[in-house]
């Protein structure tokens, strides 16, 4: 199901399985705007939930990167967003750039970084662990 969604995007999307879920490095045409990334993440969450209504879907987004050297920063931002979304139990998508001063103090000084998605879904229909 996830592979079908990613193939339909017609982009090369790097993917890595992690203990907490799947990590996706999602290319974007506009590194100054995460609008496309937020939209794609919302579409992915809706698709996963429609196939597994009881699934808990959590997606954390980092800010868009302008070069591969910023991917680590993006990963860290996506992880922080994912943890915030997991603890808040609200919308399935949390974007680092929307956290503002709510981000934790030890991470707040980081520079803006990349466009990564970190979805986690514990549903048996789409198991990521």
N, CA, C and O of each residue as an XYZ file, in Angstrom:
516
protein
N       0.821     -1.179      0.000
C       0.000      0.000      0.000
C       0.882      1.267      0.000
O       0.645      2.186     -0.784
N       1.886      1.309      0.872
C       2.785      2.456      0.917
C       3.558      2.577     -0.396
O       3.699      3.672     -0.940
N       4.055      1.452     -0.899
C       4.800      1.480     -2.166
C       3.925      1.983     -3.312
O       4.405      2.733     -4.162
N       2.669      1.592     -3.353
C       1.761      2.069     -4.407
C       1.607      3.581     -4.327
O       1.653      4.267     -5.347
N       1.425      4.098     -3.123
C       1.271      5.539     -2.931
C       2.530      6.267     -3.392
O       2.447      7.269     -4.101
N       3.695      5.762     -2.989
C       4.953      6.408     -3.356
C       5.200      6.347     -4.854
O       5.662      7.326     -5.441
N       4.902      5.217     -5.485
C       5.061      5.100     -6.938
C       4.155      6.068     -7.685
O       4.530      6.582     -8.739
N       2.981      6.317     -7.155
C       2.040      7.239     -7.799
C       2.543      8.685     -7.757
O       2.055      9.525     -8.513
N       3.507      8.985     -6.888
C       4.029     10.357     -6.774
C       4.965     10.716     -7.924
O       5.249     11.891     -8.155
N       5.447      9.695     -8.648
C       6.350      9.897     -9.791
C       7.600     10.688     -9.404
O       8.040     11.580    -10.129
N       8.153     10.344     -8.262
C       9.390     10.932     -7.768
C      10.231      9.811     -7.180
O       9.702      8.774     -6.779
N      11.510     10.016     -7.131
C      12.370      9.060     -6.447
C      12.371      9.453     -4.976
O      12.862     10.521     -4.611
N      11.822      8.588     -4.139
C      11.697      8.851     -2.714
C      12.507      7.794     -1.973
O      12.198      6.605     -2.038
N      13.536      8.234     -1.273
C      14.366      7.322     -0.510
C      13.621      6.880      0.739
O      12.968      7.685      1.403
N      13.727      5.588      1.054
C      12.974      5.048      2.174
C      13.874      4.142      3.006
O      14.689      3.391      2.471
N      13.711      4.227      4.328
C      14.475      3.385      5.247
C      13.549      2.941      6.379
O      12.824      3.748      6.961
N      13.589      1.658      6.672
C      12.791      1.131      7.786
C      13.553      1.407      9.079
O      14.749      1.130      9.169
N      12.863      1.951     10.075
C      13.432      2.251     11.387
C      12.605      1.559     12.454
O      11.495      1.102     12.180
N      13.128      1.477     13.657
C      12.394      0.813     14.735
C      11.070      1.526     15.029
O      10.087      0.876     15.385
N      11.037      2.847     14.886
C       9.813      3.599     15.169
C       8.884      3.726     13.965
O       7.766      4.221     14.108
N       9.318      3.293     12.789
C       8.464      3.377     11.604
C       9.287      3.441     10.337
O      10.362      2.846     10.258
N       8.793      4.155      9.354
C       9.478      4.314      8.073
C       9.975      5.754      7.953
O       9.288      6.697      8.345
N      11.164      5.901      7.412
C      11.731      7.217      7.165
C      11.750      7.432      5.664
O      12.270      6.601      4.920
N      11.184      8.547      5.214
C      11.145      8.869      3.793
C      11.838     10.213      3.568
O      11.531     11.196      4.243
N      12.768     10.253      2.622
C      13.342     11.521      2.184
C      12.625     11.891      0.891
O      12.816     11.256     -0.146
N      11.809     12.914      0.971
C      10.879     13.290     -0.083
C      11.395     14.518     -0.819
O      11.552     15.575     -0.208
N      11.664     14.405     -2.118
C      12.158     15.573     -2.863
C      11.066     16.630     -3.033
O       9.880     16.314     -3.132
N      11.487     17.864     -3.063
C      10.543     18.958     -3.256
C      11.116     19.945     -4.275
O      12.330     20.131     -4.358
N      10.244     20.560     -5.034
C      10.669     21.526     -6.045
C      10.909     22.904     -5.461
O      11.596     23.724     -6.070
N      10.353     23.171     -4.286
C      10.475     24.480     -3.664
C      10.993     24.321     -2.236
O      10.200     24.137     -1.313
N      12.312     24.390     -2.042
C      12.867     24.167     -0.709
C      12.510     25.251      0.309
O      12.771     25.079      1.500
N      11.924     26.350     -0.130
C      11.545     27.405      0.798
C      10.116     27.234      1.304
O       9.669     27.978      2.176
N       9.406     26.256      0.758
C       8.022     26.040      1.154
C       7.770     24.565      1.405
O       8.151     23.720      0.595
N       7.138     24.256      2.508
C       6.803     22.871      2.835
C       5.344     22.559      2.497
O       4.837     21.499      2.864
N       4.681     23.460      1.812
C       3.265     23.269      1.495
C       3.026     21.936      0.778
O       2.107     21.193      1.125
N       3.866     21.638     -0.231
C       3.717     20.383     -0.974
C       3.965     19.178     -0.060
O       3.242     18.184     -0.137
N       4.978     19.263      0.799
C       5.284     18.163      1.705
C       4.146     17.922      2.688
O       3.784     16.776      2.956
N       3.585     18.993      3.220
C       2.468     18.855      4.159
C       1.256     18.242      3.470
O       0.557     17.411      4.051
N       1.015     18.649      2.246
C      -0.103     18.102      1.475
C       0.108     16.616      1.180
O      -0.810     15.811      1.333
N       1.314     16.262      0.760
C       1.620     14.858      0.463
C       1.504     14.011      1.731
O       0.989     12.894      1.686
N       1.977     14.533      2.850
C       1.890     13.804      4.121
C       0.434     13.611      4.535
O       0.066     12.540      5.016
N      -0.389     14.629      4.355
C      -1.811     14.513      4.681
C      -2.488     13.476      3.782
O      -3.323     12.699      4.245
N      -2.127     13.467      2.502
C      -2.681     12.472      1.576
C      -2.258     11.056      1.977
O      -3.064     10.127      1.946
N      -0.987     10.904      2.352
C      -0.485      9.603      2.783
C      -1.211      9.141      4.045
O      -1.629      7.986      4.130
N      -1.361     10.015      5.007
C      -2.073      9.665      6.244
C      -3.516      9.267      5.948
O      -4.008      8.276      6.487
N      -4.194     10.031      5.097
C      -5.586      9.713      4.749
C      -5.681      8.354      4.067
O      -6.601      7.584      4.343
N      -4.740      8.056      3.180
C      -4.750      6.773      2.485
C      -4.541      5.621      3.471
O      -5.246      4.613      3.409
N      -3.574      5.771      4.379
C      -3.314      4.719      5.359
C      -4.517      4.504      6.277
O      -4.892      3.367      6.566
N      -5.109      5.591      6.726
C      -6.267      5.500      7.621
C      -7.479      4.909      6.902
O      -8.261      4.181      7.513
N      -7.646      5.213      5.608
C      -8.783      4.664      4.868
C      -8.659      3.152      4.704
O      -9.667      2.449      4.638
N      -7.426      2.652      4.639
C      -7.212      1.212      4.508
C      -7.164      0.498      5.858
O      -7.405     -0.707      5.934
N      -6.860      1.222      6.897
C      -6.778      0.639      8.244
C      -7.313      1.673      9.233
O      -6.531      2.353      9.899
N      -8.650      1.799      9.336
C      -9.263      2.854     10.149
C      -8.814      2.885     11.615
O      -8.867      3.943     12.242
N      -8.385      1.782     12.161
C      -7.962      1.765     13.564
C      -6.471      2.057     13.722
O      -5.952      2.073     14.838
N      -5.796      2.285     12.615
C      -4.352      2.535     12.651
C      -4.063      3.884     13.303
O      -4.824      4.841     13.163
N      -2.956      3.929     14.008
C      -2.473      5.190     14.559
C      -1.367      5.663     13.625
O      -0.278      5.091     13.613
N      -1.636      6.690     12.853
C      -0.688      7.200     11.872
C      -0.106      8.510     12.401
O      -0.839      9.445     12.722
N       1.208      8.557     12.483
C       1.906      9.753     12.953
C       2.989     10.080     11.934
O       3.833      9.240     11.621
N       2.960     11.305     11.418
C       3.952     11.740     10.435
C       4.594     13.026     10.943
O       3.904     13.999     11.247
N       5.913     13.018     11.029
C       6.669     14.207     11.401
C       7.430     14.708     10.187
O       8.058     13.926      9.473
N       7.374     15.996      9.957
C       8.045     16.604      8.805
C       9.140     17.558      9.263
O       8.944     18.352     10.183
N      10.292     17.470      8.611
C      11.343     18.461      8.807
C      11.216     19.534      7.728
O      10.511     19.350      6.736
N      11.894     20.634      7.930
C      11.879     21.694      6.912
C      12.605     21.221      5.657
O      13.516     20.398      5.752
N      12.224     21.722      4.486
C      12.870     21.325      3.231
C      14.366     21.647      3.227
O      14.790     22.705      3.692
N      15.150     20.713      2.692
C      16.603     20.887      2.570
C      16.947     21.432      1.189
O      16.216     21.210      0.224
N      18.053     22.139      1.105
C      18.509     22.642     -0.184
C      19.664     21.829     -0.737
O      20.039     21.992     -1.898
N      20.242     20.939      0.095
C      21.343     20.073     -0.360
C      21.424     18.857      0.567
O      20.910     18.893      1.685
N      22.070     17.780      0.102
C      22.162     16.552      0.908
C      22.781     16.761      2.282
O      22.452     16.024      3.211
N      23.656     17.728      2.441
C      24.266     18.004      3.731
C      23.265     18.412      4.797
O      23.581     18.365      5.986
N      22.078     18.807      4.401
C      21.043     19.219      5.349
C      20.079     18.082      5.704
O      19.155     18.277      6.494
N      20.292     16.895      5.122
C      19.383     15.783      5.385
C      19.378     15.370      6.850
O      18.324     15.031      7.388
N      20.538     15.393      7.507
C      20.582     15.012      8.913
C      19.731     15.967      9.747
O      18.985     15.540     10.628
N      19.850     17.237      9.465
C      19.044     18.228     10.178
C      17.562     17.963      9.939
O      16.750     18.043     10.861
N      17.220     17.647      8.701
C      15.844     17.328      8.359
C      15.366     16.110      9.150
O      14.259     16.102      9.689
N      16.203     15.096      9.210
C      15.859     13.893      9.972
C      15.606     14.244     11.432
O      14.618     13.790     12.008
N      16.458     15.025     12.027
C      16.293     15.407     13.429
C      15.017     16.204     13.636
O      14.311     16.008     14.626
N      14.717     17.103     12.704
C      13.481     17.876     12.803
C      12.260     16.983     12.626
O      11.264     17.137     13.333
N      12.337     16.047     11.681
C      11.220     15.121     11.462
C      11.004     14.253     12.690
O       9.864     14.001     13.078
N      12.085     13.793     13.303
C      11.960     12.977     14.509
C      11.338     13.770     15.643
O      10.471     13.260     16.353
N      11.770     15.010     15.822
C      11.184     15.843     16.875
C       9.700     16.078     16.599
O       8.877     16.005     17.511
N       9.363     16.357     15.351
C       7.954     16.568     14.986
C       7.145     15.305     15.228
O       6.014     15.363     15.711
N       7.733     14.161     14.888
C       7.053     12.878     15.086
C       6.795     12.643     16.575
O       5.695     12.246     16.960
N       7.802     12.886     17.408
C       7.632     12.699     18.848
C       6.582     13.648     19.417
O       5.787     13.257     20.272
N       6.576     14.892     18.946
C       5.560     15.861     19.395
C       4.171     15.394     18.977
O       3.241     15.394     19.784
N       4.032     14.997     17.715
C       2.739     14.512     17.238
C       2.275     13.284     18.003
O       1.088     13.137     18.294
N       3.198     12.418     18.320
C       2.869     11.202     19.074
C       2.390     11.543     20.485
O       1.442     10.937     20.983
N       3.037     12.502     21.121
C       2.642     12.851     22.485
C       1.377     13.704     22.532
O       0.639     13.646     23.516
N       1.112     14.491     21.495
C      -0.067     15.354     21.489
C      -1.353     14.620     21.124
O      -2.434     15.058     21.517
N      -1.266     13.518     20.387
C      -2.445     12.746     19.967
C      -3.461     13.615     19.211
O      -4.665     13.500     19.441
N      -2.988     14.470     18.324
C      -3.914     15.330     17.561
C      -3.902     14.905     16.102
O      -4.168     13.742     15.800
N      -3.603     15.811     15.203
C      -3.586     15.517     13.763
C      -2.470     14.529     13.436
O      -1.460     14.492     14.137
N      -2.637     13.725     12.375
C      -1.597     12.757     12.032
C      -0.311     13.379     11.497
O       0.718     12.704     11.466
N      -0.334     14.649     11.074
C       0.846     15.293     10.487
C       1.286     16.468     11.366
O       0.487     17.342     11.700
N       2.577     16.471     11.733
C       3.158     17.583     12.489
C       4.373     18.071     11.713
O       5.281     17.294     11.422
N       4.391     19.356     11.377
C       5.484     19.960     10.618
C       6.365     20.775     11.565
O       5.863     21.594     12.335
N       7.664     20.553     11.506
C       8.615     21.230     12.379
C       8.485     22.752     12.307
O       8.541     23.429     13.334
N       8.313     23.284     11.112
C       8.207     24.731     10.936
C       6.991     25.334     11.614
O       6.971     26.533     11.894
N       5.975     24.521     11.884
C       4.783     25.002     12.575
C       4.927     24.953     14.090
O       4.093     25.497     14.813
N       5.987     24.300     14.576
C       6.163     24.175     16.023
C       6.575     25.491     16.656
O       6.252     25.750     17.815
N       7.283     26.323     15.910
C       7.705     27.626     16.430
C       8.469     27.486     17.717
O       9.408     26.694     17.801
N       8.087     28.234     18.711
C       8.783     28.202     19.998
C       8.376     26.998     20.835
O       8.874     26.823     21.947
N       7.485     26.173     20.320
C       7.082     24.993     21.072
C       8.113     23.887     21.002
O       8.059     22.943     21.790
N       9.067     23.984     20.059
C      10.083     22.938     19.970
C      10.947     22.969     21.220
O      11.096     24.009     21.862
N      11.506     21.833     21.553
C      12.261     21.725     22.796
C      13.493     22.614     22.760
O      14.084     22.790     21.695
N      13.903     23.183     23.902
C      15.005     24.140     23.930
C      16.312     23.598     23.364
O      17.038     24.347     22.709
N      16.640     22.330     23.588
C      17.904     21.811     23.088
C      17.915     21.660     21.584
O      18.982     21.467     21.001
N      16.771     21.740     20.938
C      16.709     21.628     19.485
C      16.335     22.955     18.823
O      16.486     23.102     17.610
N      15.862     23.896     19.585
C      15.349     25.134     19.007
C      16.418     25.926     18.274
O      16.083     26.684     17.364
N      17.698     25.784     18.634
C      18.749     26.554     17.994
C      19.212     25.993     16.669
O      20.072     26.598     16.029
N      18.696     24.889     16.238
C      19.129     24.280     14.979
C      18.713     25.126     13.791
O      17.702     25.827     13.834
N      19.497     25.053     12.743
C      19.175     25.760     11.510
C      18.059     25.026     10.778
O      17.828     23.844     11.033
N      17.362     25.712      9.867
C      16.329     25.036      9.085
C      16.934     23.905      8.263
O      18.070     24.012      7.801
N      16.190     22.830      8.079
C      16.697     21.683      7.334
C      15.673     21.060      6.427
O      14.688     21.713      6.081
N      15.861     19.847      6.037
C      15.246     19.188      4.897
C      13.809     18.765      4.929
O      13.074     19.048      5.875
N      13.420     18.085      3.882
C      12.050     17.649      3.710
C      11.905     16.165      3.915
O      11.907     15.399      2.951
N      11.777     15.746      5.164
C      11.672     14.319      5.446
C      10.334     14.001      6.079
O       9.782     14.798      6.837
N       9.832     12.850      5.763
C       8.632     12.346      6.400
C       9.026     11.171      7.270
O       9.882     10.372      6.889
N       8.418     11.060      8.419
C       8.661      9.913      9.262
C       7.323      9.363      9.721
O       6.884      9.665     10.831
N       6.661      8.558      8.887
C       5.369      8.021      9.296
C       5.535      6.781     10.151
O       6.480      6.012      9.975
N       4.605      6.592     11.084
C       4.588      5.391     11.897
C       3.160      4.884     11.909
O       2.219      5.648     12.125
N       3.008      3.602     11.677
C       1.676      3.026     11.623
C       1.747      1.676     12.283
O       2.457      0.796     11.799
N       1.037      1.483     13.367
C       1.074      0.227     14.074
C      -0.031     -0.725     13.688
O      -0.235     -1.730     14.368
N      -0.747     -0.446     12.628
C      -1.866     -1.292     12.212
C      -1.370     -2.588     11.604
O      -0.389     -2.577     10.860
N      -2.029     -3.723     11.902
C      -1.614     -4.977     11.310
C      -1.669     -4.961      9.781
O      -0.884     -5.657      9.137
N      -2.572     -4.188      9.191
C      -2.710     -4.159      7.740
C      -1.488     -3.522      7.069
O      -1.178     -3.830      5.918
N      -0.807     -2.649      7.780
C       0.388     -1.991      7.226
C       1.400     -1.862      8.329
O       1.567     -0.786      8.905
N       2.056     -2.913      8.622
C       2.981     -2.943      9.737
C       4.342     -2.383      9.317
O       4.887     -2.792      8.293
N       4.891     -1.452     10.097
C       6.188     -0.866      9.764
C       7.269     -1.265     10.758
O       8.409     -0.817     10.629
N       6.957     -2.064     11.709
C       7.969     -2.494     12.679
C       8.484     -3.839     12.325
O       9.346     -4.373     13.023
